[in-house]
């Protein structure tokens, strides 16, 4: 989602009565959720090849 769309969403939250602190908590929680998901996907992407090649000799050059 574009940053401009997110700004409009935050403005809508403010119009609905959310305080600045509530909007800030929402933004921080969303950012932490994205970081956690990306970390897990990265870990899976890094570990999967290691598991698949376990026991396979890697030729030396």
Secondary structure, 3 states (H helix, E strand, C coil): CCHHHHHHHHHHHHHCCCCHHHHHHHHHHHHHHHHHHHHHHHHHHHHHHHHHCCCCCCCCC
